[in-house]
């Protein structure tokens, strides 16, 4: 009982410490006392803050730290949900082509010279459109099965990948193409309070739905006939889980580009710690994903003078960690 009560407390405290460290670290360094004084209502006695300090904390780093925490938690939860829905340990948030669809919407908006918020909106809309297309294509003889949805996802993902390549081919190689390439590599550098406010409601809805469905996701592991005999609305449950995970993926891609490995690696690490019960796995994935992505983003902006794209670091760090997990479990825990 104590373990169940204390574990969430330690998780929240750990995320708070990581968040405080991320606010302090960077090319413009800040002391923990200054950060706490800025965040504490009414300030902190004996600590003075300049206008530059306040601008860096509230306009640059705080929105970015919040996005890293939310995006990491959401992607990890979406990955765990997809693995439960499709009973596939290799399922990721892009299984149904959501990320590639959102990427196409974004690069098309960049090609047209639209402002940043329009790029974000186009990515979100096209990502949701991609999953709708998957559900349309995946209907065979009036039925949608896990197999047809996965196959439709592969087809739609390949289609949007080709369209992204086409946009890159026709883009101006001097100005537009570098912007598209950098966006596709993933970065949180353009995060603002306005862009975060636009994407936060969609992330919040997706995370809330997965949280409410976490105990029902265990029922999807049963054979469909057995689940139906128990009165489980399998189709409705699958649609809700997939819809929430797709909404999360499209929102994250619209905010910070394509981010790989988080939705694949973190749920497996969480499964090693708490087991395969989704009642504990989904919350554990939220916590570990938030911590992992925040650490990665902090490294991306602090390791060198020029910021490293986040997706590069998630792959560089994630691939060796996945190999370690594979060797420790022999594939049984995956």
C-alpha positions as CSV (number, residue, x, y, z in Angstrom):
1,X,0.0,0.0,0.0
2,X,2.8,2.4,0.9
3,X,4.5,1.7,-2.4
4,X,1.3,2.6,-4.4
5,X,0.9,5.8,-2.4
6,X,4.5,7.0,-2.5
7,X,5.4,6.1,-6.1
8,X,3.2,8.9,-7.7
9,X,4.6,11.3,-5.2
10,X,8.2,10.4,-6.1
11,X,7.3,10.6,-9.8
12,X,5.9,14.1,-9.4
13,X,8.8,15.3,-7.3
14,X,11.3,13.8,-9.8
15,X,9.6,15.6,-12.7
16,X,9.6,18.9,-10.7
17,X,13.3,18.6,-10.1
18,X,14.0,17.8,-13.8
19,X,11.8,20.8,-14.8
20,X,13.7,23.1,-12.4
21,X,17.0,21.9,-13.8
22,X,15.8,22.4,-17.4
23,X,14.7,26.0,-16.6
24,X,18.2,26.7,-15.1
25,X,20.3,25.2,-17.9
26,X,21.1,26.7,-21.2
27,X,23.3,29.2,-23.0
28,X,21.9,31.9,-20.6
29,X,22.3,30.1,-17.3
30,X,20.1,30.9,-14.3
31,X,20.4,29.9,-10.7
32,X,17.7,27.8,-9.0
33,X,17.1,30.7,-6.7
34,X,16.2,33.0,-9.6
35,X,14.0,30.4,-11.2
36,X,12.1,29.7,-7.9
37,X,11.8,33.5,-7.2
38,X,10.3,34.0,-10.7
39,X,7.8,31.2,-10.2
40,X,6.9,31.9,-6.6
41,X,3.9,34.3,-6.3
42,X,5.2,37.7,-5.1
43,X,8.9,36.8,-5.7
44,X,11.5,35.6,-3.2
45,X,13.1,37.8,-0.6
46,X,16.6,38.8,-1.3
47,X,16.6,37.6,-5.0
48,X,16.4,40.3,-7.7
49,X,15.4,39.5,-11.3
50,X,16.2,41.4,-14.4
51,X,13.9,41.8,-17.4
52,X,16.1,39.4,-19.3
53,X,15.8,36.8,-16.6
54,X,12.0,37.0,-16.7
55,X,11.9,36.9,-20.5
56,X,14.0,33.8,-20.7
57,X,12.1,32.0,-18.0
58,X,8.5,32.8,-19.0
59,X,8.7,33.4,-22.8
60,X,11.5,30.9,-23.8
61,X,12.1,28.1,-21.4
62,X,8.9,27.6,-19.4
63,X,6.7,27.0,-22.5
64,X,9.3,24.6,-23.9
65,X,9.7,22.7,-20.7
66,X,5.9,22.3,-20.4
67,X,5.7,21.1,-24.0
68,X,8.5,18.6,-23.5
69,X,6.8,17.2,-20.4
70,X,3.4,17.0,-22.1
71,X,4.6,15.7,-25.4
72,X,6.8,13.0,-23.9
73,X,4.0,11.8,-21.6
74,X,1.4,11.9,-24.4
75,X,3.5,10.1,-27.0
76,X,4.4,7.4,-24.5
77,X,0.8,6.9,-23.5
78,X,-0.2,6.8,-27.1
79,X,2.4,4.2,-27.8
80,X,1.3,2.0,-24.9
81,X,-2.3,2.3,-26.1
82,X,-1.5,1.4,-29.7
83,X,0.5,-1.7,-28.5
84,X,-2.6,-2.7,-26.4
85,X,-5.1,-2.1,-29.2
86,X,-3.1,-4.0,-31.9
87,X,-1.6,-6.5,-29.5
88,X,1.7,-5.7,-31.2
89,X,4.9,-4.8,-29.2
90,X,6.2,-2.8,-32.3
91,X,3.2,-0.6,-32.6
92,X,4.0,3.1,-32.4
93,X,2.0,6.3,-32.5
94,X,2.6,6.4,-36.3
95,X,1.1,2.9,-36.9
96,X,-1.9,4.4,-38.7
97,X,0.1,7.1,-40.6
98,X,-0.8,10.0,-38.4
99,X,2.7,11.4,-38.1
100,X,3.4,11.2,-41.8
101,X,0.0,12.8,-42.6
102,X,0.7,15.6,-40.1
103,X,4.2,16.1,-41.6
104,X,2.7,16.5,-45.1
105,X,0.3,19.1,-43.8
106,X,3.1,21.0,-42.2
107,X,5.6,20.9,-45.1
108,X,2.8,21.9,-47.5
109,X,2.0,24.9,-45.3
110,X,5.7,25.8,-45.2
111,X,6.0,25.5,-49.0
112,X,3.0,28.0,-49.3
113,X,4.8,30.4,-47.0
114,X,2.1,30.3,-44.2
115,X,2.8,31.6,-40.7
116,X,3.9,29.3,-37.9
117,X,0.4,28.9,-36.4
118,X,-1.0,28.0,-39.8
119,X,1.7,25.4,-40.2
120,X,0.7,24.0,-36.8
121,X,-3.0,23.9,-37.7
122,X,-2.4,22.3,-41.1
123,X,-0.3,19.6,-39.5
124,X,-3.0,18.8,-36.9
125,X,-5.8,18.8,-39.5
126,X,-3.9,16.6,-42.0
127,X,-2.8,14.1,-39.2
128,X,-6.4,13.6,-38.2
129,X,-7.4,13.4,-41.9
130,X,-4.8,10.6,-42.3
131,X,-6.4,8.4,-39.6
132,X,-9.9,9.1,-41.0
133,X,-8.5,7.9,-44.4
134,X,-7.1,4.8,-42.7
135,X,-10.5,3.9,-41.3
136,X,-12.1,4.4,-44.7
137,X,-9.6,2.3,-46.5
138,X,-9.5,-0.3,-43.8
139,X,-13.2,-1.2,-44.1
140,X,-13.4,-4.4,-46.1
141,X,-16.8,-6.0,-46.8
142,X,-18.3,-3.7,-44.1
143,X,-15.9,-4.8,-41.4
144,X,-12.7,-3.3,-39.9
145,X,-10.3,-5.7,-38.3
146,X,-6.9,-5.0,-36.6
147,X,-5.2,-6.5,-39.7
148,X,-7.0,-4.3,-42.2
149,X,-6.4,-1.2,-40.1
150,X,-2.6,-1.9,-39.8
151,X,-2.3,-2.7,-43.6
152,X,-4.3,0.5,-44.4
153,X,-2.0,2.4,-42.1
154,X,1.1,1.2,-43.9
155,X,-0.4,2.2,-47.3
156,X,-1.5,5.7,-46.1
157,X,1.8,6.2,-44.4
158,X,3.7,5.4,-47.5
159,X,1.4,7.7,-49.6
160,X,2.0,10.7,-47.3
161,X,5.7,9.9,-47.2
162,X,5.8,10.1,-51.0
163,X,3.9,13.4,-50.9
164,X,6.4,14.8,-48.4
165,X,9.2,13.8,-50.7
166,X,7.3,15.5,-53.6
167,X,7.0,18.7,-51.6
168,X,10.7,18.6,-50.8
169,X,11.5,18.0,-54.4
170,X,9.7,21.1,-55.7
171,X,10.7,23.4,-52.7
172,X,13.2,26.2,-53.2
173,X,16.6,24.6,-52.2
174,X,17.9,27.9,-50.9
175,X,15.2,28.9,-48.4
176,X,12.2,26.6,-48.2
177,X,13.9,23.2,-48.3
178,X,16.2,23.9,-45.3
179,X,13.1,25.0,-43.3
180,X,11.2,21.9,-44.3
181,X,14.2,19.6,-43.5
182,X,14.8,21.2,-40.1
183,X,11.1,21.0,-39.2
184,X,11.0,17.3,-40.1
185,X,13.9,16.5,-37.8
186,X,11.9,17.8,-34.8
187,X,12.6,20.7,-32.5
188,X,10.9,22.5,-29.7
189,X,12.8,25.7,-30.3
190,X,9.8,27.5,-31.8
191,X,7.6,26.8,-28.8
192,X,5.7,29.9,-27.6
193,X,2.8,30.4,-25.2
194,X,0.5,31.0,-28.1
195,X,1.4,27.8,-30.0
196,X,1.3,25.8,-26.7
197,X,-2.2,27.2,-26.0
198,X,-3.4,26.0,-29.4
199,X,-2.1,22.5,-29.1
200,X,-2.7,22.0,-25.3
201,X,-6.5,21.3,-25.5
202,X,-6.0,18.5,-28.1
203,X,-3.2,16.9,-26.0
204,X,-5.3,17.2,-22.9
205,X,-8.3,15.5,-24.4
206,X,-6.3,12.7,-25.8
207,X,-4.4,12.1,-22.5
208,X,-7.7,12.2,-20.5
209,X,-9.4,9.7,-22.8
210,X,-6.5,7.2,-22.5
211,X,-6.4,7.7,-18.7
212,X,-10.1,6.9,-18.5
213,X,-9.8,3.9,-20.8
214,X,-6.6,2.5,-19.2
215,X,-8.3,-0.4,-17.3
216,X,-10.6,-1.3,-20.3
217,X,-7.6,-1.7,-22.6
218,X,-6.8,-4.9,-20.8
219,X,-10.0,-6.4,-22.3
220,X,-8.6,-6.0,-25.8
221,X,-6.1,-8.8,-25.1
222,X,-9.0,-11.2,-25.0
223,X,-10.2,-13.0,-28.1
224,X,-12.9,-10.9,-29.8
225,X,-15.6,-13.6,-29.4
226,X,-14.9,-13.9,-25.7
227,X,-14.8,-10.1,-25.2
228,X,-18.1,-9.8,-26.9
229,X,-19.6,-12.6,-24.9
230,X,-18.7,-10.6,-21.7
231,X,-20.5,-7.5,-23.1
232,X,-17.3,-5.6,-24.0
233,X,-18.0,-3.1,-26.8
234,X,-14.7,-4.0,-28.7
235,X,-15.3,-1.8,-31.7
236,X,-16.3,1.2,-29.7
237,X,-13.4,0.8,-27.3
238,X,-10.9,0.4,-30.2
239,X,-12.2,3.5,-32.0
240,X,-11.9,5.6,-28.8
241,X,-8.4,4.4,-28.0
242,X,-7.2,4.8,-31.6
243,X,-8.9,8.2,-31.9
244,X,-7.3,9.5,-28.6
245,X,-3.8,8.2,-29.6
246,X,-4.2,9.7,-33.1
247,X,-5.2,13.0,-31.7
248,X,-2.2,13.0,-29.4
249,X,0.2,12.1,-32.2
250,X,-1.1,14.7,-34.6
251,X,-1.0,17.4,-31.9
252,X,2.6,16.6,-30.9
253,X,3.8,16.5,-34.6
254,X,2.0,19.8,-35.2
255,X,3.9,21.4,-32.2
256,X,7.4,20.0,-32.6
257,X,7.7,17.9,-35.7
258,X,8.3,14.2,-36.1
259,X,9.6,12.6,-32.9
260,X,10.6,9.0,-33.0
261,X,11.4,6.3,-30.4
262,X,9.5,7.9,-27.5
263,X,6.3,6.0,-28.2
264,X,8.1,2.7,-28.8
265,X,10.9,2.7,-26.2
266,X,9.2,4.2,-23.1
267,X,6.2,1.9,-22.9
268,X,8.5,-1.1,-23.0
269,X,10.7,0.4,-20.2
270,X,7.5,1.1,-18.2
271,X,6.3,-2.5,-18.8
272,X,9.5,-3.8,-17.3
273,X,8.9,-1.7,-14.2
274,X,5.2,-2.2,-13.5
275,X,4.1,-5.1,-15.7
276,X,1.7,-5.3,-18.6
277,X,-1.5,-4.3,-16.7
278,X,-2.6,-1.1,-18.5
279,X,-4.1,0.3,-15.3
280,X,-0.5,0.8,-14.1
281,X,1.3,0.8,-17.5
282,X,-0.5,3.9,-18.9
283,X,0.3,6.1,-15.9
284,X,3.9,4.8,-15.8
285,X,4.3,5.5,-19.5
286,X,3.1,9.1,-18.9
287,X,5.6,9.7,-16.1
288,X,8.6,8.0,-17.8
289,X,7.8,9.6,-21.2
290,X,7.7,13.1,-19.7
291,X,11.0,12.6,-17.9
292,X,12.7,11.0,-20.9
293,X,11.7,13.7,-23.4
294,X,12.5,16.5,-21.1
295,X,16.0,15.2,-20.6
296,X,16.4,14.7,-24.3
297,X,15.3,18.2,-25.1
298,X,17.5,19.7,-22.5
299,X,20.5,17.9,-23.9
300,X,19.5,19.0,-27.4
301,X,19.8,22.7,-26.5
302,X,22.6,22.5,-24.1
303,X,25.1,20.0,-25.5
304,X,26.4,22.3,-28.3
305,X,26.2,25.9,-29.2
306,X,23.9,25.0,-32.1
307,X,20.8,23.2,-31.1
308,X,20.6,19.5,-32.1
309,X,17.3,18.3,-33.6
310,X,15.4,16.3,-31.0
311,X,14.6,13.3,-33.2
312,X,18.4,12.7,-33.8
313,X,19.0,12.5,-30.0
314,X,15.9,10.3,-29.4
315,X,17.3,7.8,-32.0
316,X,20.9,8.0,-30.8
317,X,19.8,7.4,-27.1
318,X,16.7,5.3,-27.8
319,X,18.3,2.7,-30.1
320,X,21.0,1.6,-27.6
321,X,18.5,1.6,-24.7
322,X,16.1,-0.6,-26.7
323,X,19.0,-3.0,-27.4
324,X,19.7,-3.2,-23.7
325,X,16.0,-3.9,-23.0
326,X,16.0,-6.6,-25.6
327,X,19.0,-8.3,-24.2
328,X,17.7,-8.2,-20.6
329,X,14.3,-9.5,-21.4
330,X,15.1,-11.8,-24.4
331,X,12.1,-10.2,-26.1
332,X,9.7,-11.7,-23.4
333,X,9.0,-8.3,-21.9
334,X,8.4,-6.7,-25.2
